[in-house]
């Protein structure tokens, strides 16, 4: 599962196996805030993910295209 967020356009997209599976649009914008990024658990430390996570990539201000 991967996510793409465009703050200026107010769009968040979710992808699974390179296919878009969800899209959220808002005209009110959204903020990511000052909460640290957490992977595999909620930011407040509760409810850990029960499973495995692999092939994790975090990009900032870069577009990824298939060549």
C-alpha positions as CSV (number, residue, x, y, z in Angstrom):
1,X,0.0,0.0,0.0
2,X,1.3,3.4,-0.8
3,X,-0.1,6.9,-0.4
4,X,0.3,10.2,-2.3
5,X,-0.7,13.5,-0.9
6,X,-1.0,16.8,-2.8
7,X,-1.6,19.5,-0.2
8,X,-2.1,22.3,-2.7
9,X,-4.8,20.4,-4.6
10,X,-6.3,18.8,-1.5
11,X,-6.0,15.3,-2.8
12,X,-4.8,12.1,-1.0
13,X,-4.6,8.9,-3.1
14,X,-4.0,5.3,-1.9
15,X,-2.4,2.7,-4.1
16,X,-2.2,-1.1,-3.8
17,X,0.0,-3.1,-6.2
18,X,0.4,0.0,-8.4
19,X,-3.4,0.5,-8.8
20,X,-5.2,3.4,-7.2
21,X,-7.7,2.0,-4.7
22,X,-8.9,5.2,-3.0
23,X,-9.0,8.9,-3.5
24,X,-10.0,11.7,-1.1
25,X,-10.5,15.3,-2.2
26,X,-11.2,18.3,0.0
27,X,-11.6,22.0,-0.7
28,X,-10.8,22.8,2.9
29,X,-7.1,21.6,2.6
30,X,-5.4,19.5,5.2
31,X,-2.4,19.7,7.4
32,X,0.0,17.0,8.5
33,X,0.8,18.9,11.7
34,X,3.7,18.5,14.0
35,X,3.0,14.9,15.0
36,X,6.0,12.7,14.2
37,X,5.6,10.1,11.4
38,X,5.0,6.6,12.8
39,X,5.0,3.4,10.8
40,X,3.3,0.3,12.2
41,X,1.5,2.0,15.1
42,X,-0.7,5.0,15.9
43,X,1.0,8.2,16.7
44,X,-0.1,8.1,20.3
45,X,1.7,4.8,20.8
46,X,-1.5,2.6,20.9
47,X,-2.5,-0.3,18.6
48,X,0.6,-1.7,16.9
49,X,0.2,-3.2,13.4
50,X,0.1,-7.0,13.6
51,X,2.0,-8.1,10.6
52,X,5.1,-7.3,8.6
53,X,6.0,-4.2,6.6
54,X,8.5,-4.4,3.7
55,X,9.6,-2.4,0.7
56,X,9.0,0.9,2.5
57,X,9.9,4.1,0.6
58,X,9.3,7.7,1.8
59,X,9.6,10.5,-0.8
60,X,9.2,14.2,-0.4
61,X,8.5,16.6,-3.2
62,X,9.4,14.0,-5.8
63,X,7.2,12.3,-8.4
64,X,7.8,8.6,-9.1
65,X,7.1,7.5,-12.6
66,X,7.4,4.1,-14.3
67,X,10.1,4.1,-16.9
